[in-house]
Amino acid sequence: MNRRNLLKTSLTLAGSSLLASQVSAQKQISETSKENTSANASPGRRKLGKLEVSSIGLGVQNMSRTYQTTIPSRPEMHKIIRTAFDRGVTLFDAAEAYGPFEVERILGEALVGIRNKVVIETKFGWNIDQKTGQRLPGLNSRPEHIKEVVEGMLKRLRTDRIDLLYQHRVDPSVPIEDVAGAIKDLIKEGKVLHYGLSEPGPQTVRRAHAVHPVTAIQNEYSLIWRGPETVILPLCEELGIGFVPWSPLGVGFLTGAIDANTRFAPGDIRGAESRFSSDNLPNNLTIVELVKSWATRKKATPAQVALAWLLAQKPWIVPIPGTTQMEHMLENIGAADVRFTADELTQFGTELARIEVKGERLPQMVLAFSNVEAPLKK
């Protein structure tokens, strides 16, 4: 079934009472972790550390070039961003690597006049020539380079500060203490307000957090990739760090837009992900069938169910689905109105546990940059 033809209404169900064991477990959470809840957030909002944002954000990565390698209409991308804001979205996600540079420019253009009403998060860390935008080999998180990158970001985003700045990938040649120290300097200068890490090794998170509190971790997380549940999510809960899932819809897979006959255009990274190979796709589509069945049950769409499931995992999880289509953006943010009871989550989890996803989530050359531990400071 085509995503555009799916029912887009949402049904809000009352959550069931917390079990006594859950209450007992909650009492054992540390004082630091207690801050990592949405209890003090405004309605429709969540907390990443102490930073309040909308419960669902908007990823703008593909607004300069889609997965299918087409170039979207720039005025239409501006319109989607502004409409998202009008519908309550306050968190917008970009990176210098997207374009490179161009996505930050698009976001900056779209936010003119409302900049002070939103939260901008962007990312540094790839080795990109700051004058030409040329992608050079490897990573670059040297402190002097970080500060140069931020100056360019501020100009492209048409702002005087970045609300949440992530290291896009951990640099294996730069101690995280040096990285966090450089960002701490930028925070003192008012050019950065909060910082985070993307796809980091857990010990790197602890070391960075010791220099200056980390606000959020941004990793891939969805029904088709649940890796963060083992180490990173418990670590976030322990330290009071928010979590921002990128690719929360499995690069479109969980919307039902991909089937066993799908073939990807040259340059589309999904064609290099073995989870979407012709050998593995038929098996993995079992998850899509599960999501579709729950979408019927919840009177929602598969995309909304996939996002609502993420929201139900922890009150400090804020997904950032990306899109270049207005109707999909409106559909995605409607996921905030879809609720699961405790019993439904248990049933969903039982059904999900029966499905084994086959294949890797990214090409091996890209996976090599995830879960990296920064070198120790000498």
Sine and cosine of phi, psi and omega as CSV:
sin_phi,cos_phi,sin_psi,cos_psi,sin_omega,cos_omega
0.00,0.00,0.74,-0.67,-0.02,-1.00
-0.94,0.35,0.64,-0.77,-0.07,-1.00
-0.86,0.52,-0.59,0.81,-0.06,-1.00
-0.92,0.39,-0.38,0.93,-0.06,-1.00
-1.00,-0.09,0.02,1.00,-0.03,-1.00
-0.98,0.19,0.49,-0.87,0.04,-1.00
-0.88,0.48,0.71,-0.70,-0.11,-0.99
-0.91,-0.42,0.31,0.95,0.09,-1.00
-1.00,0.06,0.36,-0.93,-0.02,-1.00
-0.81,-0.59,0.49,-0.87,0.00,-1.00
-0.84,-0.55,0.84,-0.54,0.00,-1.00
-1.00,-0.07,0.84,-0.55,0.00,-1.00
-0.92,-0.40,0.59,-0.81,0.03,-1.00
-0.94,0.33,0.71,-0.71,0.04,-1.00
-0.97,0.26,0.53,-0.85,0.02,-1.00
-0.98,0.21,0.28,-0.96,-0.04,-1.00
-0.90,0.44,0.52,-0.85,0.05,-1.00
-0.92,0.38,0.64,-0.77,0.06,-1.00
-0.95,0.32,0.46,-0.89,-0.03,-1.00
-0.85,0.53,-0.58,0.82,0.00,-1.00
-0.92,0.39,-0.55,0.84,0.02,-1.00
-0.93,0.35,-0.63,0.78,0.03,-1.00
-0.89,0.46,-0.69,0.73,0.00,-1.00
-0.88,0.47,-0.67,0.74,0.00,-1.00
-0.91,0.42,-0.62,0.79,-0.02,-1.00
-0.88,0.47,-0.58,0.81,-0.03,-1.00
-0.91,0.41,-0.34,0.94,-0.06,-1.00
-1.00,0.01,-0.10,0.99,-0.01,-1.00
-0.93,0.36,0.64,-0.77,-0.04,-1.00
-0.92,0.40,0.30,-0.95,0.02,-1.00
-0.87,0.50,-0.61,0.79,0.04,-1.00
-0.88,0.47,-0.70,0.72,-0.03,-1.00
-0.93,0.36,-0.48,0.88,-0.01,-1.00
-0.88,0.48,-0.45,0.89,0.05,-1.00
-0.94,0.34,-0.31,0.95,-0.10,-0.99
-1.00,0.02,0.81,0.58,0.04,-1.00
-0.70,-0.71,0.16,-0.99,0.05,-1.00
-0.99,-0.15,0.21,0.98,-0.08,-1.00
-0.85,0.52,-0.57,0.82,-0.04,-1.00
-0.98,-0.18,0.12,0.99,0.01,-1.00
-0.99,0.15,0.46,-0.89,0.06,-1.00
-0.92,0.39,0.35,-0.94,0.05,-1.00
-0.82,0.58,0.72,-0.69,-0.01,-1.00
0.98,0.17,0.13,0.99,-0.04,-1.00
-0.84,-0.55,0.31,-0.95,0.08,-1.00
-0.69,-0.72,0.21,-0.98,0.01,-1.00
-0.93,-0.38,0.80,-0.60,0.24,-0.97
-0.98,-0.19,0.98,-0.21,-0.18,-0.98
0.87,0.49,-0.88,-0.47,0.04,-1.00
-0.97,-0.26,0.09,1.00,-0.05,-1.00
-1.00,-0.06,0.88,-0.47,-0.01,-1.00
-1.00,0.02,0.74,-0.67,-0.02,-1.00
-0.62,-0.79,0.16,-0.99,0.11,-0.99
-0.91,0.42,0.42,-0.91,-0.07,-1.00
-0.92,0.38,-0.39,0.92,0.11,-0.99
-0.75,-0.66,0.73,-0.68,0.03,-1.00
-0.98,-0.21,-0.14,-0.99,0.03,-1.00
-0.78,-0.63,0.86,-0.50,0.12,-0.99
-1.00,0.08,0.76,-0.65,-0.07,-1.00
-0.94,-0.35,0.28,0.96,-0.10,-1.00
-0.79,0.62,-0.70,0.71,-0.13,-0.99
-1.00,-0.01,0.18,0.98,-0.06,-1.00
-0.97,0.24,-0.14,0.99,0.13,-0.99
-0.97,-0.26,-0.34,0.94,0.00,-1.00
-0.23,-0.97,0.84,-0.55,-0.06,-1.00
-0.98,0.18,0.16,-0.99,0.10,-1.00
-0.84,0.54,-0.55,0.83,-0.01,-1.00
-0.98,0.17,0.08,1.00,0.06,-1.00
0.97,0.25,0.20,0.98,0.08,-1.00
-0.99,0.11,0.33,-0.94,-0.01,-1.00
-0.97,-0.25,0.91,-0.42,-0.03,-1.00
-0.94,0.35,0.33,-0.95,0.09,-1.00
-0.93,0.36,0.85,-0.53,-0.03,-1.00
-0.88,0.47,-0.74,0.67,0.04,-1.00
-0.85,0.52,-0.58,0.82,0.02,-1.00
-0.93,0.37,-0.59,0.81,0.05,-1.00
-0.91,0.42,-0.66,0.75,0.08,-1.00
-0.86,0.52,-0.68,0.74,-0.03,-1.00
-0.90,0.43,-0.65,0.76,0.02,-1.00
-0.89,0.46,-0.70,0.71,0.01,-1.00
-0.88,0.48,-0.72,0.70,-0.02,-1.00
-0.93,0.38,-0.61,0.79,0.03,-1.00
-0.92,0.39,-0.63,0.78,0.07,-1.00
-0.85,0.53,-0.71,0.70,0.04,-1.00
-0.87,0.49,-0.70,0.71,0.01,-1.00
-0.87,0.49,-0.47,0.88,-0.01,-1.00
-1.00,-0.06,0.18,0.98,0.13,-0.99
0.96,-0.27,-0.05,1.00,0.01,-1.00
-0.97,0.25,0.77,-0.64,0.03,-1.00
-0.86,-0.50,-0.19,0.98,-0.04,-1.00
-0.96,-0.27,0.85,-0.52,-0.02,-1.00
-0.83,-0.56,0.78,-0.63,-0.15,-0.99
-0.93,-0.37,0.79,-0.61,0.02,-1.00
-0.67,-0.74,-0.15,-0.99,0.09,-1.00
-0.22,-0.98,0.48,-0.87,0.05,-1.00
-0.89,0.46,-0.49,0.87,-0.06,-1.00
-0.96,0.30,-0.31,0.95,-0.02,-1.00
-0.98,0.17,0.97,-0.24,-0.03,-1.00
0.75,-0.67,-0.87,0.50,-0.26,0.97
-0.87,0.49,0.42,-0.91,0.10,-0.99
0.97,0.23,-0.55,0.84,-0.23,-0.97
-0.91,0.41,-0.60,0.80,-0.01,-1.00
-0.90,0.43,-0.62,0.78,0.07,-1.00
-0.88,0.47,-0.63,0.78,0.03,-1.00
-0.90,0.44,-0.70,0.71,0.01,-1.00
-0.87,0.50,-0.70,0.71,0.00,-1.00
-0.91,0.42,-0.70,0.72,0.02,-1.00
-0.86,0.51,-0.66,0.75,0.03,-1.00
-0.89,0.45,-0.68,0.74,-0.08,-1.00
-0.94,0.34,-0.45,0.89,-0.11,-0.99
-1.00,-0.08,0.08,1.00,0.05,-1.00
-0.85,0.52,0.79,-0.61,0.01,-1.00
0.99,-0.10,-0.34,0.94,0.01,-1.00
-0.80,-0.60,0.19,0.98,-0.08,-1.00
-0.78,0.63,-0.67,0.74,-0.08,-1.00
-0.97,0.23,-0.02,1.00,-0.01,-1.00
-0.96,-0.29,0.06,1.00,-0.06,-1.00
-0.76,-0.65,0.19,-0.98,0.08,-1.00
-0.91,-0.41,0.86,-0.51,0.05,-1.00
-0.98,-0.19,0.81,-0.59,0.16,-0.99
-0.87,-0.49,0.69,-0.73,0.03,-1.00
-0.58,-0.81,0.09,-1.00,-0.20,-0.98
-0.66,-0.75,0.58,-0.81,0.09,-1.00
-0.86,-0.51,0.15,-0.99,0.17,-0.99
0.68,-0.73,-0.47,0.88,0.08,-1.00
-0.98,0.21,0.35,-0.94,-0.06,-1.00
-1.00,0.05,1.00,-0.01,-0.09,-1.00
-0.87,-0.50,0.78,-0.62,0.05,-1.00
-0.91,0.42,0.86,-0.52,-0.12,-0.99
-0.96,0.29,-0.26,0.97,0.03,-1.00
-1.00,-0.05,-0.64,0.77,-0.11,-0.99
-0.97,-0.24,-0.33,0.94,-0.09,-1.00
0.98,0.19,0.13,0.99,-0.03,-1.00
-0.94,0.33,0.73,-0.69,0.06,-1.00
-0.99,0.17,0.88,-0.47,0.02,-1.00
-0.98,-0.21,0.28,-0.96,-0.05,-1.00
-0.88,0.48,0.61,-0.80,0.18,-0.98
0.98,0.22,-0.39,-0.92,-0.10,-1.00
-0.89,-0.45,0.27,-0.96,0.04,-1.00
-0.46,-0.89,0.98,-0.19,0.07,-1.00
-0.86,-0.50,0.49,0.87,0.09,-1.00
-0.89,0.45,0.67,-0.75,-0.09,-1.00
-0.78,0.62,-0.68,0.73,-0.01,-1.00
-0.91,0.42,-0.54,0.84,0.01,-1.00
-0.95,0.31,-0.66,0.75,0.03,-1.00
-0.82,0.57,-0.71,0.70,-0.05,-1.00
-0.92,0.39,-0.58,0.82,0.07,-1.00
-0.92,0.40,-0.67,0.74,0.01,-1.00
-0.87,0.49,-0.70,0.71,-0.04,-1.00
-0.88,0.48,-0.62,0.79,0.04,-1.00
-0.86,0.51,-0.67,0.74,0.04,-1.00
-0.92,0.39,-0.64,0.77,0.03,-1.00
-0.86,0.51,-0.71,0.70,-0.03,-1.00
-0.86,0.51,-0.64,0.77,0.02,-1.00
-0.93,0.37,-0.72,0.69,-0.04,-1.00
-0.91,0.41,-0.60,0.80,-0.03,-1.00
-1.00,0.08,-0.07,1.00,0.05,-1.00
0.84,0.55,0.76,0.64,-0.06,-1.00
-0.59,-0.81,0.17,-0.99,0.03,-1.00
-0.96,-0.29,-0.04,1.00,0.03,-1.00
-0.38,-0.92,0.43,-0.90,0.08,-1.00
-0.95,-0.31,0.83,-0.55,-0.09,-1.00
-0.92,0.38,-0.65,0.76,-0.04,-1.00
-0.58,-0.82,0.92,-0.39,-0.06,-1.00
-0.94,-0.34,0.85,-0.53,0.01,-1.00
-0.97,-0.24,0.55,-0.84,0.32,-0.95
-0.98,0.17,0.89,-0.46,-0.16,-0.99
-0.90,0.43,-0.63,0.78,0.14,-0.99
-0.53,-0.85,0.52,-0.85,-0.02,-1.00
-0.93,0.36,0.78,-0.62,0.02,-1.00
-0.99,0.12,0.88,-0.47,-0.06,-1.00
-0.95,0.30,-0.04,1.00,-0.02,-1.00
-0.92,-0.39,0.00,1.00,-0.03,-1.00
-0.80,-0.60,0.85,-0.53,0.04,-1.00
-0.83,0.56,0.66,-0.75,-0.03,-1.00
-0.91,0.42,-0.42,0.91,0.06,-1.00
-0.89,0.47,-0.58,0.81,0.04,-1.00
-0.94,0.33,-0.63,0.78,0.03,-1.00
-0.91,0.42,-0.78,0.62,0.00,-1.00
-0.89,0.45,-0.55,0.83,0.04,-1.00
-0.91,0.42,-0.66,0.75,0.04,-1.00
-0.90,0.44,-0.66,0.75,0.01,-1.00
-0.93,0.37,-0.59,0.80,0.06,-1.00
-0.87,0.49,-0.62,0.79,0.08,-1.00
-0.89,0.47,-0.69,0.72,0.00,-1.00
-0.91,0.42,-0.56,0.83,0.06,-1.00
-0.91,0.40,-0.67,0.75,0.04,-1.00
-0.88,0.48,-0.55,0.83,0.01,-1.00
-0.99,0.16,-0.14,0.99,-0.01,-1.00
0.99,0.14,0.11,0.99,-0.02,-1.00
-1.00,0.10,-0.36,0.93,0.08,-1.00
-0.73,-0.68,0.65,-0.76,-0.01,-1.00
-0.97,-0.23,-0.60,0.80,0.00,-1.00
-0.59,-0.81,0.33,-0.94,0.05,-1.00
-0.64,-0.76,0.31,-0.95,-0.01,-1.00
-0.49,-0.87,-0.04,-1.00,-0.02,-1.00
-0.75,-0.66,0.54,-0.84,0.03,-1.00
-0.88,-0.48,0.80,-0.60,0.02,-1.00
0.82,0.57,0.66,0.75,-0.07,-1.00
-1.00,0.07,0.30,-0.95,0.21,-0.98
-0.96,0.27,0.53,-0.85,-0.10,-0.99
-0.90,0.45,-0.60,0.80,0.02,-1.00
-0.93,0.36,-0.52,0.86,0.08,-1.00
-0.90,0.43,-0.60,0.80,0.05,-1.00
-0.89,0.46,-0.73,0.68,-0.01,-1.00
-0.87,0.49,-0.68,0.73,-0.03,-1.00
-0.92,0.38,-0.65,0.76,0.03,-1.00
-0.91,0.42,-0.67,0.74,-0.03,-1.00
-0.89,0.45,-0.49,0.87,0.01,-1.00
-0.95,0.31,-0.44,0.90,0.03,-1.00
-0.98,0.17,-0.73,0.68,0.04,-1.00
-0.37,-0.93,0.71,-0.71,-0.08,-1.00
-0.78,0.62,0.77,-0.64,0.07,-1.00
-0.99,0.14,0.74,-0.68,-0.03,-1.00
-1.00,0.08,-0.65,0.76,-0.08,-1.00
-0.46,-0.89,0.48,-0.88,0.18,-0.98
-0.94,-0.34,0.71,-0.70,0.04,-1.00
-0.88,-0.47,0.95,-0.32,0.03,-1.00
-0.77,-0.64,0.33,-0.94,0.17,-0.99
-0.91,0.40,0.68,-0.73,0.03,-1.00
-0.30,-0.95,0.81,-0.59,0.01,-1.00
-0.24,-0.97,-0.01,-1.00,0.04,-1.00
-0.89,0.46,-0.40,0.92,0.01,-1.00
-1.00,-0.08,-0.23,0.97,0.08,-1.00
-0.62,-0.78,0.96,-0.28,-0.11,-0.99
-0.92,-0.39,0.38,0.92,-0.03,-1.00
-0.79,0.61,-0.65,0.76,-0.04,-1.00
-0.88,0.48,-0.30,0.95,-0.07,-1.00
-0.91,0.42,-0.43,0.91,-0.10,-1.00
-0.96,0.28,-0.76,0.65,-0.12,-0.99
-0.82,-0.57,-0.75,0.67,-0.19,-0.98
-0.93,0.36,-0.70,0.71,0.00,-1.00
-0.90,0.43,-0.70,0.72,0.10,-1.00
-0.87,0.50,-0.58,0.81,0.02,-1.00
-0.92,0.40,-0.67,0.74,0.05,-1.00
-0.87,0.49,-0.68,0.73,0.00,-1.00
-0.90,0.44,-0.65,0.76,0.01,-1.00
-0.89,0.46,-0.67,0.74,-0.13,-0.99
-0.99,-0.11,-0.07,1.00,-0.01,-1.00
0.97,0.23,0.57,0.82,-0.03,-1.00
-0.97,-0.25,0.69,-0.72,0.06,-1.00
-0.97,0.25,0.25,-0.97,-0.03,-1.00
-0.73,-0.68,0.77,-0.63,-0.03,-1.00
-0.87,-0.49,0.97,-0.23,0.01,-1.00
-0.96,0.28,0.84,-0.55,0.17,-0.98
-1.00,-0.04,0.41,-0.91,-0.10,-1.00
0.80,0.60,0.76,0.65,-0.05,-1.00
-0.93,0.36,-0.23,0.97,0.04,-1.00
-0.95,-0.30,0.31,0.95,0.05,-1.00
0.86,0.51,0.74,0.67,-0.06,-1.00
0.72,0.69,0.71,0.70,0.08,-1.00
1.00,-0.02,-0.23,0.97,-0.09,-1.00
-0.87,0.49,-0.68,0.73,-0.11,-0.99
-0.97,0.23,-0.10,1.00,0.06,-1.00
-0.99,0.11,-0.22,0.97,-0.09,-1.00
1.00,-0.01,0.13,0.99,-0.04,-1.00
-0.98,0.20,-0.22,0.98,-0.02,-1.00
-0.90,-0.43,0.73,-0.68,0.07,-1.00
-0.77,-0.64,-0.10,-1.00,-0.10,-1.00
-0.90,0.43,-0.32,0.95,-0.01,-1.00
-0.99,-0.14,0.00,1.00,-0.05,-1.00
-0.92,0.38,0.72,-0.69,0.14,-0.99
-0.80,-0.60,0.60,-0.80,-0.15,-0.99
-0.98,-0.18,0.53,-0.85,-0.02,-1.00
-0.93,0.37,0.48,-0.88,0.10,-1.00
-0.83,0.56,0.75,-0.66,-0.03,-1.00
1.00,-0.09,-0.22,0.98,0.05,-1.00
-0.99,0.17,0.90,-0.44,-0.10,-1.00
-0.86,0.51,-0.41,0.91,-0.01,-1.00
-0.90,0.44,-0.44,0.90,0.04,-1.00
-0.93,0.37,-0.29,0.96,0.00,-1.00
-0.98,-0.21,0.05,1.00,0.02,-1.00
-1.00,-0.09,0.87,-0.49,-0.11,-0.99
-0.92,0.39,-0.30,0.95,0.07,-1.00
-0.91,0.41,-0.33,0.94,0.02,-1.00
-0.95,-0.31,0.25,0.97,0.04,-1.00
-0.94,0.35,0.33,-0.95,0.00,-1.00
-0.88,0.47,-0.43,0.90,0.02,-1.00
-0.97,0.25,-0.61,0.79,-0.11,-0.99
-0.99,-0.12,-0.39,0.92,-0.10,-0.99
-0.85,0.52,-0.72,0.69,-0.01,-1.00
-0.84,0.54,-0.65,0.76,0.04,-1.00
-0.91,0.41,-0.73,0.69,-0.10,-0.99
-0.94,0.33,-0.37,0.93,0.04,-1.00
-0.91,0.42,-0.21,0.98,0.07,-1.00
-0.86,0.51,-0.57,0.82,0.04,-1.00
-0.91,0.42,-0.66,0.75,0.01,-1.00
-0.89,0.46,-0.64,0.77,0.03,-1.00
-0.90,0.44,-0.62,0.78,0.06,-1.00
-0.88,0.47,-0.73,0.68,-0.01,-1.00
-0.89,0.45,-0.65,0.76,0.01,-1.00
-0.89,0.45,-0.64,0.77,0.00,-1.00
-0.90,0.43,-0.64,0.77,0.04,-1.00
-0.95,0.32,-0.51,0.86,0.05,-1.00
-0.89,0.46,-0.66,0.75,0.06,-1.00
-0.89,0.45,-0.69,0.72,-0.01,-1.00
-0.89,0.45,-0.62,0.78,-0.07,-1.00
-1.00,-0.04,0.00,1.00,-0.05,-1.00
0.83,0.56,0.75,0.67,-0.02,-1.00
-0.68,-0.74,-0.13,-0.99,0.06,-1.00
-0.97,-0.23,0.32,-0.95,0.06,-1.00
-0.82,0.57,-0.66,0.75,0.01,-1.00
-0.87,0.49,-0.67,0.74,-0.01,-1.00
-0.91,0.41,-0.62,0.79,0.04,-1.00
-0.91,0.42,-0.69,0.73,0.00,-1.00
-0.88,0.48,-0.65,0.76,0.00,-1.00
-0.96,0.28,-0.65,0.76,0.01,-1.00
-0.89,0.45,-0.57,0.82,0.05,-1.00
-0.88,0.47,-0.68,0.74,0.05,-1.00
-0.88,0.47,-0.73,0.68,-0.01,-1.00
-0.86,0.50,-0.52,0.86,-0.04,-1.00
-0.98,0.21,-0.23,0.97,-0.06,-1.00
-0.95,0.32,-0.71,0.71,0.02,-1.00
-0.49,-0.87,0.52,-0.85,-0.01,-1.00
-0.97,0.25,-0.09,1.00,0.00,-1.00
-0.92,-0.39,0.39,0.92,0.11,-0.99
-0.98,-0.19,0.78,-0.63,-0.03,-1.00
-0.76,-0.65,0.99,-0.14,0.00,-1.00
-0.95,0.31,0.45,-0.90,-0.01,-1.00
-0.79,-0.61,0.92,0.39,0.01,-1.00
-0.87,0.49,0.68,-0.74,0.03,-1.00
-0.97,-0.23,0.47,-0.88,0.06,-1.00
-0.30,-0.95,0.33,-0.95,0.12,-0.99
-0.86,-0.51,0.29,0.96,-0.01,-1.00
-0.81,-0.59,0.78,-0.62,-0.08,-1.00
-0.83,0.55,-0.73,0.68,-0.07,-1.00
-0.90,0.45,-0.54,0.84,0.02,-1.00
-0.95,0.30,-0.62,0.79,0.05,-1.00
-0.87,0.48,-0.71,0.70,0.00,-1.00
-0.90,0.43,-0.63,0.77,0.06,-1.00
-0.88,0.47,-0.73,0.69,-0.05,-1.00
-0.88,0.48,-0.72,0.69,-0.05,-1.00
-0.94,0.33,-0.31,0.95,0.09,-1.00
-0.93,0.37,-0.23,0.97,0.02,-1.00
-0.89,0.45,-0.39,0.92,-0.01,-1.00
-0.90,0.43,-0.31,0.95,-0.01,-1.00
-1.00,-0.07,-0.07,1.00,0.00,-1.00
-1.00,-0.02,0.79,-0.61,-0.06,-1.00
-0.85,-0.52,0.54,-0.84,0.14,-0.99
-0.91,-0.42,0.67,-0.75,0.17,-0.99
-0.98,0.19,0.21,-0.98,0.03,-1.00
-0.87,0.49,-0.65,0.76,0.01,-1.00
-0.91,0.40,-0.63,0.77,0.02,-1.00
-0.91,0.42,-0.65,0.76,0.04,-1.00
-0.89,0.45,-0.63,0.78,0.04,-1.00
-0.90,0.44,-0.71,0.71,0.01,-1.00
-0.90,0.43,-0.69,0.72,0.03,-1.00
-0.85,0.53,-0.73,0.68,-0.01,-1.00
-0.88,0.48,-0.62,0.79,0.02,-1.00
-0.90,0.43,-0.69,0.73,0.01,-1.00
-0.92,0.38,-0.62,0.78,0.00,-1.00
-0.92,0.40,-0.61,0.79,-0.05,-1.00
-0.90,0.45,-0.35,0.94,0.00,-1.00
-0.98,0.21,-0.20,0.98,-0.09,-1.00
-0.97,-0.22,0.82,-0.57,0.06,-1.00
-0.97,-0.24,0.90,-0.44,0.02,-1.00
-0.97,0.26,0.74,-0.67,-0.01,-1.00
-0.95,-0.31,0.61,-0.79,0.02,-1.00
0.99,-0.15,0.29,-0.96,-0.01,-1.00
-1.00,0.04,0.47,-0.88,-0.05,-1.00
-0.98,0.20,-0.35,0.94,-0.02,-1.00
-0.57,-0.83,0.31,-0.95,0.15,-0.99
-0.86,0.50,0.52,-0.86,-0.08,-1.00
-0.85,0.53,-0.59,0.81,-0.02,-1.00
-0.91,0.40,-0.42,0.91,0.06,-1.00
-1.00,0.03,-0.63,0.77,0.03,-1.00
-0.85,0.53,-0.49,0.87,-0.04,-1.00
-0.88,0.48,-0.32,0.95,-0.01,-1.00
-1.00,-0.02,-0.04,1.00,-0.01,-1.00
-0.99,-0.13,0.48,-0.88,0.05,-1.00
0.86,0.51,0.56,0.83,-0.01,-1.00
-1.00,0.03,0.66,-0.75,0.11,-0.99
-0.99,-0.15,0.77,-0.64,0.03,-1.00
-0.92,0.39,0.47,-0.88,0.00,-1.00
-0.92,0.40,0.45,-0.89,0.03,-1.00
-0.94,0.33,0.57,-0.82,0.02,-1.00
-0.98,0.22,0.77,-0.64,-0.03,-1.00
-0.99,0.13,0.00,0.00,0.00,0.00
